[in-house]
Amino acid sequence: MRYDKIDQRLFVENRERFIKKLKPNSIAVFNSSDIQPTNADGTRPFKQHSDILYLSGIDQEETILLINPDAKDKAHKEVLFVRETNEEIAIWEGAKLTKEQARDISGIQTVYWLSEFDRVFTALVFEAEYIYLNTNEHLRADTTVETRDDRFRERCMKQFPLHKYERLSPIMHHLRAVKSQFEIDLLQQACDITEKGFRRLLDFVKPGVWEYQVEAELVHEFLYNRSKGFAYEPIIASGYNACVLHYVENNKECKDGDLLLMDVGAEYANYAADMTRTIPVSGRFTDRQKAVYNAVLRVMKGAMDMLVPGNTIDEYHKEVGELMTKELLDLKLIDKTDVQNQNPAWPAYKKYFMHGTSHHLGLDVHDYGNKYMKMEAGMVFTVEPGIYIPGESIGIRLENDVVVQKEGKVVDLMANIPIEADEIEALMNK
């Protein structure tokens, strides 16, 4: 891996917290992600399932984790199965983890080769009453493609039909929503790498550069700093493209007078940064652009003050909507009549700010977390308001990543990344 070795206490403590959520006499099974095929013999780069990463740190394909707290044999309370290497695999793909390396990464002492899974699991499952299995229950999930968890779940329930089955997702959504200091430190590293990429761009962007060239500058900086690259598909959107929320073509020329919206973030050790900045291609905002920019920035700062323990995402978004309504009135994009006659299900401000302001962030860009959970210290959120005016080719979004605190203001993991309009202009024209 490119990243520094992670302290195994992160994974040991995560498993300790997880075990407390299980019913007595239970066994839980976590499968790694598949290597996804493309065409012919092509494959996509491997990305580990974030649940098995969270609990073991093993960043390798064909891995299975068993957690069996009430096992009769203490050696089987935590069991890791990894792919056995051989000389041919080592030559073609590179050596896989040894058992000793897997123990060192995860803190799990009992490690078997994957080929031994059926024998070991069958013996252990007969001792258990409950079997916890994984499904992708994220609200944004596309479950069209069958996963290793899907195949295992079908096989397991057919082979052991009289056991009682439980869902892992509710437990993982609760646990992963609150980050430990180990995780916050990893997120900070991802944010710091993202900062380096953004500062590089302030010297690079000018009329005549192309969106894909901006993307190339970023990926160079990310890779140079031990990231695998972008944490998600980058949005590099100039001019009217900035009004398209998920624009990813990144194939237009950046022209004088355009704004350039960049929704990008580096990953580090599989943890995701998620930043958005909007800058003037020419190095100077017009008066109108700056007025809209500062309106978005005020909403962003106000939203951060609302991310406090006890609040909920739904209530928070309503409060942010009130801030945005005031700004749009001041910009004369809506008027009081629009507000008085608005549909409560789609308020007037939604014409220019149609997406949510915050989501959980962590191992996944849209990380786990039930929206009905009350906010707690240690939760990490994005804060990303925007105003989009297609008729003026103005699209402005600003986004930082923050940590909710027990008391006081959030900790802004991107506090060092320039965001004030005057600072952006100064850096672009130094």
PLY file of the C-alpha trace (Angstrom):
ply
format ascii 1.0
element vertex 430
property float x
property float y
property float z
element edge 429
property int vertex1
property int vertex2
end_header
0.00 0.00 0.00
1.14 3.55 -0.61
-0.01 4.83 2.77
1.83 4.49 6.05
0.96 1.53 8.24
-2.14 2.27 10.34
-2.00 1.64 14.07
-3.79 -1.70 14.56
-5.50 -0.27 17.66
-7.97 1.37 15.26
-9.20 -2.02 14.08
-8.98 -3.70 17.47
-11.10 -0.97 19.06
-13.57 -1.02 16.16
-14.10 -4.75 16.68
-14.54 -4.28 20.42
-17.28 -1.73 19.77
-18.87 -3.97 17.16
-19.00 -7.05 19.40
-21.02 -5.15 22.00
-23.83 -4.76 19.44
-24.25 -8.49 18.73
-26.81 -10.79 20.27
-25.46 -13.65 22.41
-24.28 -16.75 20.56
-23.78 -14.96 17.23
-21.38 -15.23 14.32
-20.85 -12.35 11.87
-19.39 -12.69 8.38
-17.77 -9.93 6.31
-16.63 -10.46 2.72
-14.19 -8.38 0.71
-15.23 -6.68 -2.51
-14.92 -8.44 -5.86
-12.40 -7.39 -8.45
-14.74 -5.97 -11.08
-14.24 -7.11 -14.70
-14.35 -4.77 -17.68
-13.97 -6.62 -21.01
-11.73 -9.38 -22.36
-9.36 -10.00 -19.44
-9.51 -6.44 -18.14
-10.38 -5.49 -14.56
-11.02 -2.30 -12.66
-8.66 -1.26 -9.86
-9.53 -3.10 -6.66
-11.36 -1.16 -3.94
-11.88 -2.97 -0.67
-15.29 -3.20 1.01
-15.25 -0.48 3.63
-16.79 -2.65 6.38
-14.00 -5.23 6.31
-11.47 -2.39 6.18
-13.08 -0.76 9.20
-12.88 -3.94 11.26
-9.60 -5.48 10.08
-7.55 -3.06 7.95
-6.99 -5.81 5.35
-6.85 -4.12 1.96
-6.70 -7.23 -0.21
-9.17 -9.12 -2.38
-10.68 -12.52 -1.44
-10.64 -11.83 2.29
-13.24 -12.98 4.82
-13.60 -11.87 8.43
-15.49 -13.92 11.03
-16.39 -12.46 14.41
-17.68 -15.07 16.83
-17.52 -13.67 20.40
-19.01 -16.72 22.15
-16.90 -19.32 20.37
-16.04 -22.29 22.58
-12.45 -22.12 21.36
-11.05 -18.67 22.21
-8.86 -18.79 19.11
-12.01 -18.62 17.00
-13.52 -15.47 18.51
-11.93 -13.49 15.65
-10.83 -15.28 12.49
-9.36 -13.88 9.31
-9.17 -15.75 5.99
-6.76 -14.44 3.36
-5.79 -15.53 -0.12
-2.82 -17.89 -0.13
0.02 -16.78 -2.33
2.26 -19.00 -4.46
5.20 -18.54 -6.77
3.05 -18.03 -9.87
0.80 -15.41 -8.21
3.87 -13.66 -6.84
5.37 -13.43 -10.33
2.23 -12.24 -12.11
0.49 -10.13 -9.45
2.97 -9.68 -6.64
3.03 -11.53 -3.35
-0.11 -11.48 -1.21
-0.22 -10.99 2.53
1.39 -13.64 4.68
-0.43 -14.78 7.79
2.09 -12.87 9.89
1.48 -9.67 7.92
-2.30 -10.08 8.25
-1.92 -10.47 12.02
0.30 -7.41 12.21
-2.16 -5.22 10.27
-5.37 -6.38 11.94
-4.44 -7.48 15.44
-6.31 -10.74 14.73
-4.23 -13.71 15.84
-6.10 -16.54 14.11
-5.47 -16.38 10.38
-6.30 -19.13 7.87
-5.94 -19.43 4.13
-9.17 -18.81 2.26
-9.25 -22.43 1.08
-9.95 -23.46 4.69
-13.01 -21.26 5.09
-15.77 -23.83 4.47
-14.32 -26.31 6.96
-13.82 -23.75 9.72
-17.08 -21.87 9.16
-19.19 -25.01 9.14
-17.77 -26.10 12.48
-18.30 -22.68 14.03
-21.75 -21.95 12.66
-23.22 -25.07 14.26
-22.29 -23.58 17.64
-24.09 -20.31 16.84
-27.75 -19.37 17.04
-27.60 -16.11 15.06
-25.78 -15.40 11.80
-25.17 -11.74 10.92
-24.83 -11.10 7.18
-24.20 -7.98 5.12
-26.38 -6.19 2.59
-25.83 -2.78 1.06
-28.51 -0.71 2.76
-27.18 2.73 1.91
-29.98 5.02 0.72
-27.99 5.95 -2.40
-26.92 2.40 -3.21
-27.28 0.82 -6.64
-27.55 -2.92 -5.94
-27.77 -4.09 -9.56
-24.36 -5.79 -9.53
-24.14 -8.97 -7.46
-21.42 -8.90 -4.80
-19.49 -11.52 -2.82
-21.78 -10.73 0.12
-24.83 -11.40 -2.09
-23.51 -14.76 -3.25
-22.43 -15.79 0.22
-25.75 -14.77 1.75
-27.70 -16.91 -0.72
-25.42 -19.92 -0.18
-25.38 -19.56 3.60
-29.15 -19.29 4.01
-29.64 -22.33 1.79
-27.05 -24.40 3.64
-28.15 -23.37 7.14
-31.90 -22.61 6.83
-32.82 -23.10 10.49
-30.46 -20.50 11.94
-31.72 -17.04 12.84
-30.42 -14.36 10.51
-29.65 -10.74 11.42
-28.60 -7.66 9.43
-25.17 -6.17 9.86
-26.02 -2.84 8.21
-27.88 -1.22 11.15
-24.93 -1.93 13.43
-22.35 -0.66 10.95
-24.34 2.50 10.19
-24.40 3.31 13.89
-20.74 2.52 14.60
-19.16 4.07 11.53
-21.06 7.34 11.85
-18.92 8.34 14.84
-15.21 8.55 14.06
-12.35 7.78 16.41
-9.34 10.06 16.61
-7.40 7.53 14.50
-9.95 7.98 11.70
-10.07 11.76 12.03
-6.28 11.84 11.67
-6.50 9.81 8.44
-9.23 12.10 7.12
-7.04 15.08 7.96
-4.26 13.59 5.84
-6.65 13.21 2.92
-7.71 16.83 3.37
-4.10 18.02 3.56
-3.28 16.28 0.28
-6.37 17.90 -1.25
-5.10 21.29 -0.04
-1.81 20.75 -1.87
-3.69 19.98 -5.06
-5.85 23.09 -4.78
-2.94 25.41 -4.09
-1.18 23.99 -7.13
-4.21 24.94 -9.25
-4.20 28.57 -8.15
-0.89 28.96 -10.01
-2.10 26.98 -13.01
-5.63 28.09 -13.91
-5.93 30.85 -16.50
-7.97 31.46 -19.66
-7.23 28.80 -22.27
-6.56 25.83 -20.01
-8.87 22.86 -20.38
-10.87 21.20 -17.65
-9.05 17.90 -18.13
-5.72 19.68 -17.72
-6.90 20.94 -14.35
-7.85 17.36 -13.47
-4.36 16.21 -14.51
-2.69 18.77 -12.22
-4.74 17.51 -9.30
-4.10 13.82 -9.87
-0.36 14.50 -10.17
-0.31 16.20 -6.79
-2.48 13.53 -5.17
-0.37 10.62 -6.42
2.84 12.43 -5.54
1.63 12.59 -1.92
0.86 8.87 -1.53
-2.81 8.96 -2.44
-4.30 6.46 -4.89
-5.90 9.47 -6.55
-9.41 10.91 -6.44
-11.76 9.69 -3.72
-14.60 9.98 -6.25
-15.14 11.01 -9.87
-13.86 14.60 -10.07
-16.08 17.47 -11.20
-14.10 20.16 -13.05
-16.80 22.45 -14.39
-16.26 25.81 -16.06
-18.87 28.34 -17.17
-22.33 26.86 -17.67
-21.01 23.38 -16.77
-20.88 24.50 -13.13
-24.69 24.52 -13.14
-24.73 20.77 -13.87
-24.46 19.15 -10.44
-22.75 15.92 -11.51
-20.84 17.13 -14.54
-17.85 14.78 -15.01
-16.92 15.10 -18.70
-14.23 17.67 -17.86
-13.61 18.35 -21.55
-14.27 22.08 -22.11
-11.94 25.04 -22.38
-11.88 27.43 -19.43
-12.52 30.91 -20.81
-11.95 34.46 -19.63
-14.86 35.53 -17.44
-15.84 31.94 -16.52
-16.08 30.57 -13.05
-14.46 27.17 -12.48
-16.20 24.89 -9.99
-14.09 21.97 -8.75
-15.67 19.26 -6.59
-12.67 17.04 -5.85
-11.00 15.20 -3.02
-8.00 12.96 -2.46
-8.24 9.62 -0.75
-5.67 8.51 1.80
-5.61 5.00 3.26
-9.12 4.59 1.76
-10.45 7.61 3.69
-12.04 10.30 1.54
-11.68 14.06 1.45
-14.52 15.96 -0.24
-13.82 19.57 -1.19
-15.48 22.07 -3.51
-13.99 25.40 -4.53
-15.12 27.85 -7.18
-12.54 30.24 -8.62
-12.50 32.86 -11.40
-10.62 31.62 -14.47
-9.26 35.14 -15.09
-8.09 35.51 -11.48
-10.72 38.15 -10.62
-14.40 37.76 -9.75
-16.87 40.14 -11.35
-18.98 42.12 -8.88
-21.94 39.83 -9.54
-19.89 36.67 -9.19
-18.39 37.89 -5.93
-21.81 38.81 -4.53
-23.12 35.30 -5.20
-19.87 33.75 -3.95
-20.02 35.59 -0.65
-23.68 34.66 -0.23
-22.75 30.97 -0.54
-19.85 31.45 1.88
-22.11 33.06 4.49
-24.53 30.13 4.24
-21.62 27.72 4.61
-20.35 29.43 7.76
-23.86 29.61 9.21
-24.43 25.93 8.46
-21.28 24.95 10.33
-22.69 26.57 13.46
-25.74 24.30 13.22
-23.77 21.05 13.23
-24.09 20.40 16.97
-24.94 17.36 19.10
-28.67 16.72 19.24
-29.53 18.20 15.85
-30.75 15.93 13.03
-29.99 16.08 9.33
-33.60 16.88 8.38
-33.91 19.72 10.89
-30.49 21.01 9.95
-31.38 21.15 6.26
-34.53 23.15 7.07
-32.44 25.64 9.05
-29.91 25.96 6.22
-32.80 26.53 3.82
-33.82 29.57 5.85
-30.31 31.01 5.57
-30.29 30.41 1.82
-33.73 31.99 1.42
-32.46 35.23 2.98
-29.42 35.29 0.69
-31.49 34.68 -2.45
-33.85 37.47 -1.46
-30.90 39.83 -1.08
-29.56 38.76 -4.48
-33.06 39.38 -5.92
-33.21 35.88 -7.33
-36.47 35.30 -5.48
-38.92 37.73 -3.88
-41.23 37.70 -0.86
-44.15 36.56 -2.98
-42.18 33.49 -4.06
-41.58 32.67 -0.41
-45.18 33.28 0.67
-46.53 31.04 -2.10
-43.87 28.33 -1.89
-44.62 24.65 -1.74
-43.33 23.43 1.65
-42.19 20.21 -0.03
-40.07 22.23 -2.49
-39.37 25.70 -1.04
-38.60 28.67 -3.25
-34.87 28.56 -2.54
-34.70 25.10 -4.16
-34.85 26.73 -7.59
-31.25 27.85 -7.09
-30.04 25.43 -4.40
-31.54 22.05 -5.14
-29.29 19.62 -3.27
-28.59 18.89 0.38
-25.95 20.70 2.41
-24.24 17.87 4.29
-23.59 14.15 4.30
-21.49 11.81 6.42
-17.86 11.35 5.31
-15.32 8.63 6.05
-14.22 5.44 4.34
-16.97 6.13 1.81
-17.55 9.59 0.36
-21.23 9.25 1.21
-20.43 7.41 4.40
-22.67 5.39 6.68
-25.07 7.13 9.02
-28.81 6.93 9.53
-30.33 10.35 8.82
-32.63 9.98 11.83
-29.69 9.66 14.22
-29.06 12.71 16.33
-25.71 14.33 15.65
-22.93 13.30 18.03
-19.41 14.46 18.74
-17.04 12.67 16.37
-19.37 12.62 13.39
-17.74 13.99 10.24
-19.85 15.91 7.74
-19.36 17.81 4.55
-20.79 21.34 4.41
-21.55 22.24 0.78
-24.11 24.92 -0.04
-24.36 26.27 -3.58
-26.19 28.71 -5.80
-26.74 27.86 -9.47
-27.99 30.45 -11.97
-28.00 28.81 -15.43
-29.22 31.98 -17.17
-26.05 33.77 -16.03
-23.72 30.74 -16.34
-22.97 31.14 -12.64
-22.59 28.00 -10.57
-20.93 28.39 -7.18
-20.51 25.66 -4.58
-18.18 25.69 -1.57
-17.44 22.66 0.57
-15.36 21.80 3.61
-15.21 18.70 5.83
-15.86 19.19 9.55
-15.95 17.21 12.80
-18.81 17.71 15.26
-17.59 18.57 18.77
-19.12 17.84 22.17
-19.14 21.57 22.88
-18.47 24.61 20.73
-17.83 24.95 17.01
-16.96 22.14 14.66
-13.33 21.37 13.84
-12.80 22.29 10.20
-10.45 19.76 8.58
-10.06 22.13 5.62
-9.51 25.34 7.56
-6.13 25.82 5.85
-7.54 25.61 2.31
-8.13 29.12 0.91
-11.80 30.02 0.59
-12.28 33.79 1.08
-12.82 35.52 -2.28
-10.12 38.13 -1.66
-7.58 35.45 -0.69
-8.38 33.43 -3.81
-7.82 36.49 -6.00
-4.60 37.40 -4.20
-3.14 33.92 -4.61
-4.11 33.75 -8.29
-2.45 37.12 -8.98
0.60 36.99 -6.72
0 1
1 2
2 3
3 4
4 5
5 6
6 7
7 8
8 9
9 10
10 11
11 12
12 13
13 14
14 15
15 16
16 17
17 18
18 19
19 20
20 21
21 22
22 23
23 24
24 25
25 26
26 27
27 28
28 29
29 30
30 31
31 32
32 33
33 34
34 35
35 36
36 37
37 38
38 39
39 40
40 41
41 42
42 43
43 44
44 45
45 46
46 47
47 48
48 49
49 50
50 51
51 52
52 53
53 54
54 55
55 56
56 57
57 58
58 59
59 60
60 61
61 62
62 63
63 64
64 65
65 66
66 67
67 68
68 69
69 70
70 71
71 72
72 73
73 74
74 75
75 76
76 77
77 78
78 79
79 80
80 81
81 82
82 83
83 84
84 85
85 86
86 87
87 88
88 89
89 90
90 91
91 92
92 93
93 94
94 95
95 96
96 97
97 98
98 99
99 100
100 101
101 102
102 103
103 104
104 105
105 106
106 107
107 108
108 109
109 110
110 111
111 112
112 113
113 114
114 115
115 116
116 117
117 118
118 119
119 120
120 121
121 122
122 123
123 124
124 125
125 126
126 127
127 128
128 129
129 130
130 131
131 132
132 133
133 134
134 135
135 136
136 137
137 138
138 139
139 140
140 141
141 142
142 143
143 144
144 145
145 146
146 147
147 148
148 149
149 150
150 151
151 152
152 153
153 154
154 155
155 156
156 157
157 158
158 159
159 160
160 161
161 162
162 163
163 164
164 165
165 166
166 167
167 168
168 169
169 170
170 171
171 172
172 173
173 174
174 175
175 176
176 177
177 178
178 179
179 180
180 181
181 182
182 183
183 184
184 185
185 186
186 187
187 188
188 189
189 190
190 191
191 192
192 193
193 194
194 195
195 196
196 197
197 198
198 199
199 200
200 201
201 202
202 203
203 204
204 205
205 206
206 207
207 208
208 209
209 210
210 211
211 212
212 213
213 214
214 215
215 216
216 217
217 218
218 219
219 220
220 221
221 222
222 223
223 224
224 225
225 226
226 227
227 228
228 229
229 230
230 231
231 232
232 233
233 234
234 235
235 236
236 237
237 238
238 239
239 240
240 241
241 242
242 243
243 244
244 245
245 246
246 247
247 248
248 249
249 250
250 251
251 252
252 253
253 254
254 255
255 256
256 257
257 258
258 259
259 260
260 261
261 262
262 263
263 264
264 265
265 266
266 267
267 268
268 269
269 270
270 271
271 272
272 273
273 274
274 275
275 276
276 277
277 278
278 279
279 280
280 281
281 282
282 283
283 284
284 285
285 286
286 287
287 288
288 289
289 290
290 291
291 292
292 293
293 294
294 295
295 296
296 297
297 298
298 299
299 300
300 301
301 302
302 303
303 304
304 305
305 306
306 307
307 308
308 309
309 310
310 311
311 312
312 313
313 314
314 315
315 316
316 317
317 318
318 319
319 320
320 321
321 322
322 323
323 324
324 325
325 326
326 327
327 328
328 329
329 330
330 331
331 332
332 333
333 334
334 335
335 336
336 337
337 338
338 339
339 340
340 341
341 342
342 343
343 344
344 345
345 346
346 347
347 348
348 349
349 350
350 351
351 352
352 353
353 354
354 355
355 356
356 357
357 358
358 359
359 360
360 361
361 362
362 363
363 364
364 365
365 366
366 367
367 368
368 369
369 370
370 371
371 372
372 373
373 374
374 375
375 376
376 377
377 378
378 379
379 380
380 381
381 382
382 383
383 384
384 385
385 386
386 387
387 388
388 389
389 390
390 391
391 392
392 393
393 394
394 395
395 396
396 397
397 398
398 399
399 400
400 401
401 402
402 403
403 404
404 405
405 406
406 407
407 408
408 409
409 410
410 411
411 412
412 413
413 414
414 415
415 416
416 417
417 418
418 419
419 420
420 421
421 422
422 423
423 424
424 425
425 426
426 427
427 428
428 429
